[in-house]
Amino acid sequence: MRRMQLKPLAGTARPGVLDAPVRWVAVSELSDPTPYLEGGELLLTTGLRMEGDLSGYVARLVRRGVAGLGFGVGVSHEETPPGLVEAAEADGLPLLEVPREMPFIAIGKAVSELLAAEQYEEISRAFAAQGRLTRAALRQEGVEAVIDRLAKEVGGWAALLDESGEVRHATPGARTEAVAAELSRRRGRPFEPVPAAGEARMPASLALSAPGEHIVVQPLGGGGRPRGFFAVGAEHAFSPVTHTVINAAGSLLTLSMEQGRAQRAAERSLRAAVLELLLAGEEERARAVLGRLGGRLPAAPVVALAAGPEALDALEPVAYAALTGVPDVVALVPEQDAEEVALGAGVPVGVSLPTGYGSLRDALDQARRALEAAGDTRRGPVVKFGELAGQGLLALLDPAAAHAFSTAVLAPLNAYGSRADLVESLRAYLESNGHWDAAAQRLGVHRHTLRYRMRRVAELLGRDLDDPGVRAELWLALEAAGRPRAKRRATPAFRPGSSR
């Protein structure tokens, strides 16, 4: 103001009023220039049309948000009109007197130079902040270091969330609960990755404001499905420079996440290759490959775990896990850690017997068989091969071979027709260890009816049902065919006679 020889006349007593930003300089002699203003301008006039009560003129400028009014004397007025001074003081509008020798264009040039200097300073601050964020991204901590640096740059807090909304890293005071709640509200359900047809997509960013709190949330990753989110918050509103810094942080975080994803993919490929070496009996070569990269295998004896692909992320931090295809995930863990690791996967897992690396292929086969049994609702999500094998020979047989055997053995009974359910009668007979009364009661038929059916079974199969070996084969065939639930019928009014 001193540089441009402007004299304050009114509205400048309030603290900080002269520090208010000026967006531009406008010159107008209109009685109402507000339709041509945006707010934040320093308005210059010589008062050619000013006369009478000027309170309405000042009030319109205040409502428009004009930063200040410069009145040029020596043209239409030798001095600033007293009514203008009074109105400006009453409404708090900064009023400055412009001397005759100060051209309005000179004021415009001075403001333009100051604005350019401010913009240059803002750009310099933004570049400096981006440099600090980039150096943070190169640190070993990676994305966590970027989040910490971002919080300092915005003078508030910052947080990193994964695609499911779980907080991966946050600085003190982070309002992550508010962020997760807002994302959930806008999506209809938490973090839906790809909206259905007709539903609104998650916007490129979210801005949340409340008294004393301003938050910006941005998704990470390109394309439809976010691979995570980051949020920044502060007590003050963010400036354009701060928004530039936030956007730069988003780019660095996305790049770091993509690099981490590529690194994880390479590590997974390496583990799969090492596993192939182990299965081929090349234990020394496998250890050498891992050793050159700073890795190592679990100490023997180990236990093999088999699970679906959804278990990989949970198993990787606590086991030597690799994608194999059949099953999708195989993990090797020390014997003493097997149960804890398997339960922590949160999905069905098959567990082998303890083994050395020389018998790893057999252990993987055991884990696969146990995983198949894990789908049985009668068992828990974790099935140990040792427990499975203790329940009979069926657990030790190849499923395809066992099914083929069952189909061939039971074919005569299945083809007999529907006059009597010979397969279920045979099952009840074998489950009752050949006791006629118990088997007949289970089926809800007379024991003589069951005797007749068993004679037909023996005839159709051409086998002696009293032979223990025949019974064992038939039981194995029935188990391989599946164990449907027996249809319980009402107990007959009569009691069967004596058992066999």
C-alpha positions in Angstrom: 0.0 0.0 0.0 2.8 2.4 0.8 4.5 1.4 -2.4 1.5 2.6 -4.4 1.0 5.7 -2.2 -2.5 4.6 -1.1 -4.0 6.3 1.9 -6.3 4.3 4.2 -9.5 6.3 5.0 -12.0 3.8 6.5 -12.6 0.1 7.3 -9.0 -0.7 8.0 -9.1 -0.7 11.8 -10.0 -4.4 12.1 -7.0 -6.7 12.7 -5.7 -8.4 9.6 -8.1 -6.6 7.2 -5.2 -5.1 5.2 -3.7 -8.6 4.9 -6.8 -9.9 3.0 -5.8 -11.5 -0.3 -6.6 -9.4 -3.5 -7.5 -11.6 -6.5 -7.3 -8.8 -9.1 -7.8 -5.1 -9.8 -11.0 -3.8 -11.5 -11.9 -0.3 -12.6 -15.5 0.8 -12.9 -17.5 4.0 -12.8 -20.8 2.2 -12.7 -23.3 2.9 -9.9 -23.5 -0.9 -9.5 -20.5 -2.8 -10.8 -21.2 -5.9 -8.8 -22.6 -7.9 -11.8 -19.2 -7.7 -13.4 -17.2 -8.7 -10.3 -16.4 -12.2 -8.8 -15.3 -11.1 -5.3 -11.8 -10.5 -3.9 -11.1 -7.6 -6.3 -9.6 -4.2 -5.4 -12.1 -1.9 -7.1 -10.8 1.5 -8.4 -13.1 4.4 -9.2 -13.0 8.2 -9.6 -16.6 8.5 -8.4 -18.0 10.1 -11.7 -21.6 9.0 -10.8 -21.3 9.2 -7.0 -23.8 11.6 -5.4 -26.3 11.5 -2.5 -26.5 8.5 -0.2 -23.7 6.1 -0.9 -24.5 3.5 1.7 -26.3 1.3 -0.8 -23.3 1.4 -3.2 -21.0 0.3 -0.3 -23.4 -2.4 0.9 -23.5 -4.0 -2.6 -19.7 -4.1 -2.8 -19.6 -5.8 0.7 -22.1 -8.4 -0.3 -20.2 -9.2 -3.4 -17.0 -9.8 -1.4 -14.9 -6.9 -2.8 -11.5 -6.8 -1.1 -11.3 -3.0 -1.0 -12.3 0.2 -2.7 -9.7 2.6 -4.1 -11.0 6.2 -4.7 -9.0 8.3 -7.1 -9.1 12.0 -6.2 -8.4 15.0 -8.4 -10.7 14.0 -11.3 -14.4 14.3 -10.5 -13.8 14.9 -6.7 -11.0 16.9 -5.1 -11.4 14.7 -2.0 -13.1 11.5 -1.1 -16.8 12.1 -0.5 -17.5 12.1 3.3 -20.6 10.0 2.8 -18.5 7.3 1.1 -16.1 7.3 4.0 -18.9 7.0 6.6 -20.6 4.2 4.7 -17.3 2.3 4.3 -16.5 2.6 7.9 -19.9 1.5 9.0 -19.8 -1.7 6.8 -16.2 -2.5 7.3 -15.1 -2.0 3.7 -11.5 -1.0 3.3 -11.5 2.4 1.6 -8.2 3.7 0.2 -7.5 7.1 -1.4 -5.5 7.1 -4.6 -3.6 10.4 -5.3 -4.0 12.1 -8.7 -0.4 11.3 -9.7 -0.9 7.5 -9.2 -2.4 6.0 -12.5 -4.8 3.2 -12.0 -2.9 1.1 -14.5 0.2 1.3 -12.2 -1.8 -0.1 -9.4 -3.0 -2.9 -11.7 0.6 -3.7 -12.7 1.8 -3.7 -9.1 -0.9 -6.1 -8.0 -0.2 -8.4 -11.0 3.4 -8.5 -10.1 2.6 -9.4 -6.5 0.2 -12.1 -7.6 2.8 -13.6 -9.9 5.4 -13.5 -7.1 2.9 -15.3 -4.8 2.1 -17.9 -7.5 5.8 -18.5 -8.0 6.3 -18.9 -4.2 3.4 -21.4 -4.1 4.8 -23.4 -7.0 8.2 -23.4 -5.3 6.7 -24.7 -2.1 4.8 -27.3 -4.0 7.9 -28.5 -5.7 9.9 -28.6 -2.5 7.1 -30.6 -0.8 7.0 -33.0 -3.7 10.7 -33.5 -3.4 10.4 -34.3 0.3 7.6 -36.8 -0.5 9.6 -38.4 -3.2 12.6 -38.9 -0.9 10.2 -40.4 1.7 8.9 -42.8 -0.9 12.5 -44.1 -1.5 13.0 -45.0 2.1 12.7 -48.5 3.3 9.4 -47.8 4.9 7.9 -46.9 1.5 4.2 -46.0 1.7 4.3 -45.5 5.5 7.1 -42.9 5.1 5.0 -41.1 2.5 2.0 -41.0 4.8 4.1 -39.6 7.7 5.6 -37.0 5.5 2.2 -36.0 4.0 0.9 -35.4 7.5 3.7 -32.9 8.1 3.2 -31.2 4.8 -0.5 -30.5 5.4 0.0 -29.6 9.1 -2.5 -32.3 10.1 -2.8 -36.1 9.9 -2.8 -38.8 7.2 -3.8 -42.4 6.9 -3.5 -45.3 4.5 -6.4 -47.8 4.2 -6.5 -51.0 2.2 -9.3 -51.8 -0.3 -11.4 -53.4 2.4 -11.2 -50.3 4.6 -8.7 -51.7 7.2 -6.2 -49.1 8.4 -2.7 -50.1 7.3 -0.9 -47.0 8.7 -2.0 -43.8 10.3 -0.4 -40.8 12.0 -1.6 -39.7 15.4 -5.0 -38.1 15.5 -6.2 -39.7 12.3 -10.0 -39.7 11.9 -10.1 -43.1 10.1 -13.5 -44.1 11.5 -15.1 -41.0 10.0 -13.4 -41.8 6.6 -14.6 -45.4 6.6 -18.1 -44.5 7.6 -18.4 -41.9 4.8 -17.0 -44.3 2.1 -19.4 -46.9 3.3 -22.4 -44.5 3.2 -21.6 -43.4 -0.3 -21.3 -46.9 -1.6 -24.3 -48.5 0.1 -22.1 -51.2 1.5 -18.4 -51.1 2.5 -16.0 -50.7 -0.3 -17.9 -52.3 -3.1 -15.1 -52.4 -5.8 -17.2 -52.3 -9.0 -20.7 -50.8 -8.9 -23.6 -52.6 -10.6 -25.2 -51.2 -13.7 -27.0 -47.9 -12.9 -25.2 -47.4 -9.5 -23.0 -44.4 -8.9 -19.2 -44.9 -9.0 -17.0 -43.8 -6.2 -15.9 -40.2 -7.1 -12.2 -39.5 -7.8 -11.9 -37.9 -4.3 -14.0 -37.0 -1.3 -13.9 -33.7 0.5 -15.4 -33.7 4.0 -15.8 -30.5 6.0 -17.0 -29.6 9.5 -16.2 -26.8 11.9 -12.5 -27.1 12.6 -12.0 -30.2 10.4 -11.3 -30.6 6.7 -10.7 -34.1 5.2 -9.7 -35.2 1.7 -10.0 -38.9 0.7 -8.6 -40.3 -2.5 -8.6 -43.9 -4.0 -5.4 -45.5 -5.0 -4.8 -47.4 -8.2 -6.0 -46.9 -11.7 -9.2 -48.3 -13.2 -12.5 -49.3 -11.7 -11.5 -51.1 -8.5 -9.6 -49.1 -5.9 -6.6 -50.9 -4.4 -6.7 -48.8 -1.3 -7.4 -45.3 -0.1 -5.5 -42.5 1.6 -6.9 -39.7 3.7 -5.5 -36.4 5.0 -7.1 -34.0 7.5 -6.4 -30.7 9.1 -8.1 -28.1 11.2 -7.7 -25.5 8.4 -9.0 -25.6 4.8 -6.5 -26.8 2.2 -5.0 -24.3 -0.2 -4.4 -25.0 -3.9 -0.7 -25.7 -3.0 -1.8 -28.2 -0.4 -4.1 -29.9 -2.9 -1.2 -30.1 -5.3 0.9 -31.8 -2.6 -2.0 -34.2 -1.8 -2.3 -35.2 -5.5 1.5 -35.8 -5.7 1.3 -38.0 -2.6 -1.5 -40.0 -4.3 0.7 -40.6 -7.3 3.6 -41.7 -5.2 1.5 -44.0 -3.1 -0.1 -45.6 -6.2 3.4 -46.1 -7.7 4.8 -47.6 -4.5 1.8 -50.0 -4.3 2.2 -51.1 -7.9 5.9 -51.7 -7.4 5.2 -53.7 -4.2 2.6 -55.7 -6.1 5.2 -56.5 -8.9 7.8 -57.4 -6.3 5.3 -59.8 -4.5 4.5 -61.4 -7.8 8.2 -62.0 -8.5 8.7 -63.4 -5.0 5.7 -65.8 -5.5 7.1 -67.0 -8.8 10.4 -67.7 -7.1 8.8 -69.7 -4.3 6.8 -71.7 -6.8 10.0 -72.5 -8.7 11.9 -73.5 -5.5 9.0 -75.8 -4.6 9.3 -77.5 -8.0 12.9 -78.1 -7.3 12.1 -79.6 -3.9 9.5 -81.9 -5.5 12.0 -83.0 -8.0 14.4 -84.0 -5.2 16.8 -81.0 -5.8 16.9 -79.9 -2.2 20.4 -78.5 -2.3 19.7 -76.5 -5.4 16.5 -75.1 -3.9 18.4 -74.0 -0.8 21.1 -72.4 -2.9 18.6 -70.4 -4.9 16.9 -69.1 -1.8 20.2 -68.5 -0.1 21.5 -66.1 -2.8 18.3 -64.0 -2.3 18.5 -64.1 1.5 15.7 -66.6 2.0 15.7 -70.0 3.7 13.4 -73.0 4.0 11.7 -74.1 7.3 13.7 -76.6 9.3 12.7 -80.2 8.9 10.5 -82.0 9.8 7.9 -79.9 8.0 4.2 -80.1 7.5 2.6 -79.4 4.2 -0.7 -77.3 4.1 -3.0 -77.2 1.2 -5.6 -74.5 0.7 -7.5 -72.4 -1.9 -6.0 -69.2 -3.4 -7.8 -67.0 -1.0 -5.5 -68.2 1.8 -2.2 -67.0 0.1 -2.2 -63.5 1.7 -2.8 -65.0 5.2 -0.2 -67.8 4.8 2.7 -65.8 3.2 3.7 -63.9 6.4 3.8 -67.0 8.6 4.8 -69.9 6.2 6.7 -70.8 3.1 3.7 -70.5 0.8 3.5 -70.9 -3.0 0.8 -71.0 -5.7 0.9 -74.4 -7.4 -2.4 -74.8 -9.2 -3.3 -78.2 -7.6 -4.1 -77.3 -5.0 -4.0 -73.6 -5.5 -1.8 -72.9 -2.4 0.8 -75.1 -0.7 2.5 -73.9 2.5 5.4 -75.5 4.4 5.7 -74.9 8.1 7.6 -76.4 11.0 5.8 -79.2 12.7 5.2 -77.3 15.9 3.6 -74.4 14.1 1.3 -76.3 11.7 -2.0 -76.2 13.7 -1.7 -72.5 14.6 -0.9 -71.5 11.0 -3.7 -73.7 9.6 -6.3 -72.2 11.9 -5.1 -68.7 11.2 -5.7 -69.1 7.4 -9.5 -68.6 8.0 -10.4 -71.1 5.2 -10.5 -74.9 4.8 -7.0 -76.3 5.0 -5.6 -79.8 4.6 -2.6 -80.8 6.8 -0.1 -83.5 6.0 1.9 -85.7 8.4 5.3 -84.4 9.4 8.0 -85.2 6.8 11.5 -84.5 5.6 12.1 -82.7 2.3 12.9 -86.0 0.7 9.3 -87.2 1.1 7.7 -83.8 0.2 5.7 -85.1 -2.7 4.0 -87.6 -0.5 3.2 -84.9 2.1 1.7 -82.7 -0.6 -0.5 -85.6 -1.7 -1.6 -86.1 1.9 -2.4 -82.4 2.3 -4.5 -82.5 -0.9 -6.5 -85.5 0.3 -7.1 -83.8 3.6 -8.2 -80.6 1.9 -10.8 -82.6 -0.1 -12.2 -83.9 3.2 -12.3 -80.4 4.6 -15.3 -79.7 2.5 -17.3 -82.2 4.5 -19.5 -80.3 7.0 -19.1 -83.0 9.5 -15.4 -82.0 9.9 -13.9 -78.7 10.9 -12.2 -76.3 8.4 -8.8 -77.8 9.2 -8.4 -81.5 8.5 -5.3 -83.4 9.4 -4.3 -86.3 7.2 -3.3 -88.4 10.3 -6.8 -88.2 11.7 -8.3 -88.8 8.2 -6.2 -91.9 7.6 -7.2 -93.4 11.0 -10.8 -93.6 9.9 -10.4 -96.3 7.2 -8.8 -97.3 4.0 -11.0 -95.0 1.9 -9.0 -92.0 3.0 -5.8 -93.6 1.6 -7.3 -94.3 -1.9 -7.3 -92.2 -5.0 -10.8 -90.6 -5.2 -11.2 -91.4 -8.9 -10.1 -95.0 -8.5 -12.3 -95.5 -5.5 -15.3 -94.1 -7.4 -14.7 -96.3 -10.4 -14.4 -99.3 -8.1 -17.7 -98.4 -6.4 -19.6 -97.9 -9.6 -18.5 -101.3 -10.9 -19.2 -103.2 -7.7 -22.7 -101.7 -7.1 -23.8 -101.6 -10.7 -26.0 -104.8 -10.5 -27.8 -103.4 -7.4 -28.4 -100.0 -9.0 -29.7 -101.7 -12.2 -32.1 -103.9 -10.3 -35.0 -101.4 -10.3 -37.0 -99.7 -7.7 -39.0 -102.6 -6.2 -36.7 -102.6 -3.3 -33.8 -100.3 -2.3 -31.1 -102.9 -2.2 -28.2 -100.5 -1.8 -29.7 -98.9 1.3 -30.6 -102.3 2.7 -27.1 -103.5 2.1 -25.7 -100.4 3.9 -28.0 -100.9 6.9 -27.1 -104.6 7.0 -23.3 -103.9 7.0 -23.7 -100.9 9.5 -25.5 -103.3 11.9 -22.6 -105.9 11.6 -25.0 -108.4 10.0 -27.6 -108.3 12.9 -31.0 -108.7 11.2 -33.1 -107.1 13.9 -31.0 -103.9 14.2 -30.8 -103.5 10.4 -34.5 -104.2 9.9 -35.5 -101.7 12.6 -33.2 -99.1 11.0 -34.9 -99.6 7.7 -38.4 -99.8 9.1 -39.1 -103.2 7.6 -39.7 -106.8 8.9 -36.5 -108.9 9.3 -37.9 -111.4 6.9 -38.2 -108.7 4.2 -34.5 -107.8 4.9 -33.5 -111.5 4.7 -35.1 -111.7 1.3 -33.4 -108.5 0.1 -30.0 -109.8 1.2 -30.5 -113.0 -0.7 -31.2 -110.9 -3.8 -28.1 -108.9 -3.2 -26.0 -112.0 -2.9 -27.5 -113.4 -6.1 -27.0 -110.2 -8.1 -23.5 -109.7 -6.9 -22.5 -113.3 -7.0 -20.8 -113.0 -3.6 -21.1 -114.6 -0.2 -22.2 -111.9 2.3 -20.9 -114.0 5.2 -17.3 -113.6 3.9 -15.5 -110.9 5.9 -13.5 -109.9 2.8 -16.6 -109.5 0.7 -18.2 -107.4 3.4 -15.1 -105.1 3.5 -15.1 -104.6 -0.2 -18.8 -103.9 -0.3 -18.5 -101.4 2.6 -15.6 -99.7 0.8 -17.8 -99.4 -2.4 -20.7 -97.9 -0.4 -18.4 -95.3 1.3 -16.8 -94.3 -2.0 -20.3 -93.8 -3.5 -21.1 -91.4 -0.8 -23.0 -91.7 2.5 -26.5 -90.3 2.0 -28.5 -89.8 5.1 -30.6 -92.8 5.9 -34.3 -92.1 5.7 -35.7 -92.8 9.1 -39.1 -94.4 9.0 -41.5 -94.8 12.0 -40.7 -97.8 14.1 -43.2 -100.6 13.3 -45.9 -101.5 15.9 -44.4 -105.0 16.2 -41.0 -105.8 17.5 -38.8 -108.0 15.3 -37.8 -111.4 16.5 -34.5 -112.5 17.8 -31.3 -111.4 16.1 -29.0 -113.5 14.2 
